[in-house]
Amino acid sequence: MSGFLHHFSLASPLFLLVLLGYALARWNHWPLAASDAITRFAYAVAMPAMLFRMMSGMSKLPAVDVRLLLAFFGGCFIVFILGRLIGIAVFHLDGVAQSVFALGGVFSNNVMLGIAIAKATLGDAALPAVSLVIVFNALILWTLVTVSVEWARHGEFSARGFGKTVQGVLTNTIVASILTGTLWGYIAPPLPTFVDAPLAMLGQSAVPLSLVALGMGLAAYRIREGLPISLAMSTIKLVVQPLIVWLLARALGLAPLETAVVTLLASLATGINVYMMAQQFRVMQGPVAAALVLTTLLSAVTTPLVLSMLAWNP
């Protein structure tokens, strides 16, 4: 119990910032333009500044065990298949809807929530491992669901579609800042003070701004439509996925830190990217939107619970 309270006390301020953003948009009627501006600044400036600065020192940090990718994405693949089977057997969804339903059970909010919670609960030593997952997350999972949808629709998948996915991932500001920061750390001298200092100041604003922006974005969604499907998706995301990823991490013999990182990331709320996919394919928009809200609310309790069960102390 004391372990849960410890991790809950570390994570709860972060979720209070999400609640603040939600309250500003829902009850204080902040305009959509304000939410868009905060989100844009957090994603395009503050978060890339923090990640570039952090990853520029990557060469001085202990090496990250790349087997964590196998644990995390292997777990995602297993749970994705399970999600598709539940989608057809329980809810009688078609192939496209099954794919989006399954994606909702594996695509975590790694950027907005993952970085903040990992930094607060696991310490700065966890951030390189988190960044490694983020680099591959969108590429692997968007490709997985795109292949699944295209196969359901046409029985094939085009190389052109995969090329667009790769291009979109590599030009993403978050991924680009991680890659360029890592490259800088290995081939260039340390950042000069006049560059490092403003990056540090911008980086300090990244976590609170991204969490407030997340809350403001959630205010646009409702939880009434397709509630049984949303509850099933939320259960898969918050219970089944972290369990499967943890089991794989243990089977691979990952160190405690890497095990904690991948299990933490697996336990996070569903990412907004799933709603973007639902909109793109015009299926499951209501249930996915509800799952975004539900998993964010519930993970305020379930994620600290997962960390306490891992018996992790930074």
N, C-alpha and C positions, 0 to 999 in steps of 0.2 A: 504493500500500500504506500509506503514511504517513497518507493521508487517512482510509482505513478505520480504522486503529488509533486515530486521533484521535477519530473519532465513536464508535467502539466504547468507548473509555475514558470518553466522556461519558455514553453510554447504559447501560453495563454496571451501574453502581450501582443504577439504577432496576430493572433486571431481577433483581438480587440481592435487592431488597426483595420482588419478586414471589415469588422462590424462598423467602425467609424465611417469607412467609405460607403458601406451599404446605407447607413443612416443619412449621410449627406445627400445621396442620390434619391433615396426613397422618401424620406420624411422632410428633409430640408430643401428638396426640389432643386438641387444643383443641376444646371443644364447639362445636356449630353456633351456639349462642346468642352466643358470643363473636364469631364471624365476622359474624353478623347485626348485632350492636351496633356493631362497627367500621365496617362498610359503611354502616350507617344514619347514624352520626356524620359519616363522610367526605362522604357525599352530601348530607345535610340541613343540615350546619353548616359544616364546614371548607372544602369546595370552594366552596359559595355565597359564603362570606365572602371568600375569595380573589378570586373572579371579580367580585363586586360592587365590591370596593375597586379592583381593576384597571380595570374598565370605567367607574368614576366619573371617572377621569381621561382618558377616551376623547376628549373634546373638545380636549384639549391635544396629542393625538398626530396624526401625519400620517394623511390619509384612506386607508382601505383600498380597494383596487381591487376592486369588486364583481364584475368579470369572473372572479374566482377561483371564484365559485359556478358559473359556466358550465363552467369547466374541470373542477372537481371532480365536480359532479353530472351533467354531460354524460358524463364518463368512467364514472360509476356506471351510467348508463342503458345505455351501450354494452356494458359488461361484464355487466350484468344480462341483456340479451338474449342475449349470447354464452353465459352460464351456463345459460340455459334451453335453448338449442340443444344444448349439451353434455349436459345432463341427459336430454334425450329421445333423442339420437342414440347416446350412449355407454352410459348407465346405464338407459335405457328407463323413466324416471320418469314418473309421471302429472303432471298440470298443477299440483297443489298441491305435490307434492314438488319439481318443477322450480323453483317459485317460491322455496321455502325454500333449496334448493341455490344458486340464483342470488344470493339475499340474502347467503348466507354468503361470497360472493366480492366483495361490495361494502360491507358494513356494518362499518366500522372501530371499534375501541375508542378513540374519540376523547376521551372524558372521562378514563377511568382512565389510559390510556397516552399519548394524544395531547398533552394539556396538559403532562404531566411531561416527555416527550421533547422537545417543541418548546421548552419553557422552558430545558432543559439544553443543547440542541444549537444552536438558532437564536436564543436570547436572548428577553428580554421583548418586543422589538419585534414578534415573531411572534404574540404572544398575541391581539391584536385580530383578526387574520385567522383564527386558530384558532377564536375565539369566534363569528365570523360563520358559519363552517361548522357549528359545533355547534348554533346556533340553528335552522338549516334542516335539519340532518341527519335527525333523527328524523321530522320532518313529511314531508319529501320521500320518504325511503326506506321508511318504514312505509306511507305512502300507496301508493307504487309496488307493494310486495309485496301489500298488501291488495287493490288493484285486480286484480293478477295472479291471486291466489287466488280472489277472488270471481268473476272472469270464468271461471276454470277450472271452478268449481263450478256457477255459475248463469247465466253469460253476461251478467252485469250487475254494477253497483256502486252501492250506495245512498248518497245524500247523508248519511243518518244516520250511516253508518259513517265517512265523512270527517269529519263534525262531531265524533265521539268522538275521532278521531285528533288533530284540532286542539286540542280541549280538553285531552287528555292531554299534548300537547307544551307548551302554554302554562302548565299548572299544574305542570310538572316544575320542581323546585327549581333545577336547573342553568340551564335556559333562563330561568326567572324572574329569577334573580340577574343574568344577563347583560343582560337587557332593562331591569330596574329600575336597575341600575348605570349603564348608558348614559344612560337618561333623567335620572338624578340629575346626571350630569356635564354635561348640556346646560342644565338648568333650575334647578339648585340650587347653593348655594355649596360650596366645598371641605369635605370631611368634617372636623368638629372633632376635635382630638387625642384627646379621651376616647372617641370612636367609632372613629377611624382606628387607634389603637394596638391595641385588642383584636382588631379585624378583621385587622390585620397578623399578630398572634400566632396567631390561628386559621388564617389562610391559610398560615402556615409549616408547619402540620401536615397540610395538605390532600394534598400529593403523596405523602409517605411512607405516610400512613394509607390512601389509596386504592389504592396499589400492594400493600401488605400484604393489604388486603381482597380484591384481585383474586386474589392467590395462594391465599388461603384458600378462595375460591370455586372455583378451578380444581381443588382437591383432591377435589371431589365427583365429578369426571368421569373416565372411562376412555377409552383410545384404541384399544380392540380392535374395537369394533363398527363395521362398514361402513368399514373402513380404506381401500379403494380410492377410495370416494366422498370420504372425508375428505381424502385426499392430493390429489385433483383440486381440491377446494374450496380447499385451502390454496395450491396452485400458482396458481390464478386470483387469490386474494386478495393473495398476497405478490409475485407476478411480473407477471401480466397487468394488474391494476388500476393499480399505480403507473406502468407503462409507458404505458398509454392516457391517464391523467391528465396525465402529463408531456408527452406529445405534444400534447394539447389546449392545455396551458398555453403551450407554445412557439408553437403556431399562433396563439394569441390575443395573443402578444407580452407576456405578463405579466412584471413585474419579477422579478429573481432571488429576492427574499424571498418574494413570493406564490407563485412557482413552487416554491420549496423547501417552503413550507407545505403546499400541496395535494398535492405528491408524497409528502411525509412522511406525511400523514394517510392517503393511499391505501395506503401500504406497511405500515400497522399491522396487528396481529392482528385477527381477527374479534371483533366485540363480542358480549357476552353477550345482547344484545337478540335476536340470531338464534336462540339457544336458547329464549328466551321465545316467539318466534313458532313455533318447531317444536313446543313444548309446546301452544300455543294450537290449532294445527291438527292435532296428534297425528300428525305425520310427521317422519321424519329426526332424531329426538332423539339417537340414538346417534352417527351420523356428525357431526352438528353439535357435540355435546359433544366428540368427538375432535378436530374442527377447532379448537375453542377452545384446547385444550391444545397442539396441534401448531403452530398459527400463533403462539401466544405464545412457545413455545420457539424456533422458527425465526426469528422476527422479531428476536430478540436479535442475530442476525447479519445478516439481510437488510436491516433498516432502517438500521443504520449503513453498510452497503454502498451502499444507495441514496443516502444523504446524501453519501458520499464521491464517488460518480459525478457528483453535482451540483456537486462542487467548492465546497461552501458552507462559509464560515467566518464565524461571527458577529463 
